[in-house]
Amino acid sequence: MNRKDLGLFILILVVGAVVALINPRFLLPVNIANTSNLVGMFGLSALGQAIVILTGGIELSVGSMIALVGVLFVDFVANQNIPWPAALGLMLALAVAVGLAHGLLITKLKLQPFIVTLCGLLIYRGIARFYTQDATAGFAFGQTFPELEFITAGRSYGVPNSFIALLIVATLMWFVVHRSVFGRYLYAVGKNEEAARFSGIKTDRVIVGAFVICQVLTILAAVYFAMYTRSISPASHGNFYELYAIAAAVLGGFSLRGGEGSIVGVLLGVVLLQELQNLVNLLGIPSSLNFSVMGGVILLGVLADQQWTRLRARRRLAEAARIAQPKPTPAE
């Protein structure tokens, strides 16, 4: 755990202690379990977003993909009688296709990630609304899928399975990002794509891979969200979820310039963000201010990142000047 992560962990403890003092319900097992469930679902999409941000890109279509996959998955399972493992396989295939499309548009046609994913945000939301004719997709009364419901909405020893899934995926992504060659390539591309290309790294493949991973994790989160709500309104489901993911990554130390961040950091960012959302609810603050809280958090995270970058630059310059300073020669 680096200094950024340690500072964020301490901040989480301080905020939690303050909220618990103001409202003891914060520490109730039911509240902690509900918060852990939300951390698990939002954490999966935040991990995917963080991988793209690590390369210096951004993925704005997360919320729309969550809505599209939600209506498709529910319809396939509830109405088309497709076994849920097969439906999940189809959704993962869709994730790979969308990730490849975004990555290739960015690397081969040299389009900006912001533009490509913004178009995706509009396209996928429109498809979701067209698919249901703006109707709500959901399960029929009494319709149950015990295995699927246990995996997505159930609990093991009191711990939400969504949170357990997040820990498993985060552990895998930790090894990918921090202990693999591909992870080093992600950092190199984010730091300086041109330099990485000249050093022999196939930067296009790295960027495409990052977008594919992002979409796969987004689809996993979408299935959890769909089974959590059990009712998907294509016009509103998943709205602004991409901002939750970006905010969590920024809070966790991921620089929007790319090349910085850790998996532990993004997990702590998700926890802090949900802790702040929980604070809003427990203190009776109008839920309409949730977006204001999130916007303020993103702004503070970016400001902190800039200050941290400037401080490190000054230290490096001071160290370089100290090393370059000629040493006094002893008098003869």
JOJOUR-V867410 format. One record per pair of residues at least 6 apart in sequence whose ideal C-beta (glycine too) atoms are under 7 Angstrom apart, sorted by the first residue. I is the first residue (numbers start at 0). J is the second residue. D is the distance in whole Angstrom. If there is no record, write none. Layout:
i	j	d
I	J	D
I	J	D
//
This chain:
i	j	d
0	263	6
1	261	7
3	252	4
3	264	6
4	252	7
4	261	6
4	263	5
4	264	5
4	267	6
7	250	7
7	251	7
7	264	7
7	267	5
7	268	7
7	271	7
8	267	6
10	271	7
11	267	6
11	270	6
11	271	5
11	274	6
14	274	6
15	274	6
18	25	5
18	278	5
18	281	6
19	25	5
19	26	5
21	282	7
22	281	4
22	282	7
24	30	6
24	281	6
25	277	7
25	281	6
32	157	7
32	159	6
34	273	6
34	277	5
35	158	7
35	159	5
35	162	4
36	159	4
36	161	5
36	162	6
37	273	5
38	162	6
38	165	7
38	269	5
38	270	6
38	273	5
39	159	6
39	161	3
39	162	4
39	164	6
39	165	4
40	161	5
40	220	6
40	223	5
40	224	6
40	227	7
41	243	5
41	247	7
41	269	6
41	273	7
42	165	4
42	266	6
42	269	4
43	165	6
43	168	6
43	216	5
43	219	5
43	220	4
43	223	7
44	61	6
44	216	6
44	217	5
44	220	4
44	240	6
44	244	5
45	244	4
45	247	4
45	248	6
45	265	6
45	268	7
45	269	5
46	168	6
46	169	6
46	172	6
46	216	5
46	265	6
47	212	6
47	213	4
47	216	3
47	217	5
48	58	6
48	61	6
48	213	6
48	244	4
48	245	6
48	248	5
49	248	4
49	253	5
49	260	6
49	265	4
50	185	7
50	209	5
50	212	5
50	213	6
51	57	6
51	58	5
51	209	5
51	210	6
51	213	5
52	248	5
52	253	5
52	255	6
52	257	7
52	260	7
53	185	5
53	186	7
53	189	5
53	253	7
53	257	6
53	260	6
54	185	6
54	188	5
54	189	5
54	205	7
54	206	5
54	209	5
54	257	6
55	188	7
55	189	5
55	192	7
55	256	6
55	257	3
55	258	7
56	105	7
56	112	4
56	206	7
56	209	7
57	112	5
57	113	6
57	116	6
58	116	5
58	210	7
58	213	5
58	241	7
59	113	7
59	116	4
59	117	5
59	120	5
59	241	5
60	116	5
60	119	3
60	120	5
60	123	6
61	217	5
61	240	6
61	241	4
61	244	6
62	237	4
62	238	6
62	239	6
62	240	4
62	241	5
63	119	7
63	120	5
63	123	4
63	124	4
63	237	7
64	97	7
64	123	5
64	214	7
64	217	5
64	221	6
65	217	7
65	220	7
65	221	4
65	224	6
65	236	7
65	237	3
65	240	6
66	124	6
66	127	5
66	231	7
66	233	5
66	236	4
66	237	4
67	123	5
67	126	6
67	127	4
68	90	5
68	218	5
68	221	4
68	222	7
69	221	6
69	224	6
69	225	4
69	231	4
69	236	6
70	127	5
70	130	6
70	131	5
70	136	4
70	231	5
70	233	5
71	90	7
72	86	6
72	90	6
72	222	6
72	225	5
73	136	5
73	137	6
73	138	7
73	225	6
73	231	6
74	136	6
75	81	4
75	86	4
75	89	7
76	83	5
76	86	5
76	144	7
77	138	5
77	139	6
77	142	6
83	144	6
83	147	5
87	222	6
90	218	5
90	222	7
91	215	6
91	218	6
93	218	7
94	214	4
94	215	5
94	217	7
94	218	4
95	211	6
95	215	7
97	214	5
98	210	4
98	211	3
98	213	6
98	214	4
98	215	7
99	207	6
99	211	6
101	115	5
101	116	6
101	119	7
101	210	5
102	206	6
102	207	3
102	210	4
102	211	7
103	207	6
104	110	5
104	115	5
105	112	5
105	115	6
105	206	6
106	203	4
106	206	5
106	207	6
127	233	4
128	233	5
128	234	6
131	233	5
133	233	7
133	234	6
135	230	6
135	231	7
135	232	5
136	231	5
137	229	6
137	230	4
137	231	7
138	229	6
147	226	7
148	226	6
150	160	6
151	160	7
151	161	7
151	222	6
151	223	5
151	226	4
152	226	5
152	227	6
153	160	5
154	160	6
155	163	6
161	223	5
168	216	7
169	262	6
169	266	6
172	262	5
173	262	4
175	181	6
175	182	6
176	182	4
176	185	7
176	262	6
177	262	7
181	208	7
184	200	5
184	205	5
185	205	6
185	209	6
186	258	6
187	195	4
187	200	6
188	195	5
188	200	7
188	202	5
188	205	5
188	206	7
189	257	3
189	258	3
190	257	7
190	258	4
192	202	5
195	202	5
196	202	5
225	231	6
239	290	7
242	293	6
243	272	7
243	293	7
245	297	7
246	272	6
246	293	6
246	296	5
246	297	5
246	300	7
247	265	6
247	268	4
247	269	4
247	272	5
248	260	7
248	265	5
248	268	6
249	255	7
249	297	6
249	300	4
249	301	6
249	304	7
250	268	3
250	271	6
250	272	6
250	296	6
250	300	5
251	260	6
251	264	3
251	265	4
251	267	6
251	268	3
252	259	6
252	260	5
252	261	6
252	264	4
253	259	6
253	260	3
253	264	7
253	265	7
254	260	7
254	304	5
255	301	7
272	296	6
275	292	6
275	296	7
276	289	6
279	286	7
279	288	6
279	289	6
279	292	6
//
